[in-house]
Amino acid sequence: KGSSKGHTPREAKDNLKSSQMLSVIDAISEGPIEGPVDGLKSVLLNSTPVLDSEGNTNISGVTVVFRAGEQEQTPPEGFESSGSET
């Protein structure tokens, strides 16, 4: 037999912490280039610039490593090999 008193469900406070990390190589040229015109203002994630027009952070925790596309350049740290998955 159940209790005649009703129970109001409550959502517990979020006590789980999680973090995600994404590493991406974006090839945009077949040779040497100058680089992003406005630095992190030119880097968009889901159509949102990392920095706004005033230089304030829209998306925190973003690090960009630029390579000009020259033959003698070293690979970015963490990308010693490449692969593709579909």
Buried (B, 14 or more C-beta within 10 A) or exposed (E): EEEEEEEEEEEEEEEEEEEEEEEEEEEEEEEEEEEEEEBBBEBEEEEEBBBEEEEEEBBEEEEEEEBEBEEEEEEEEEEEEEEEEE
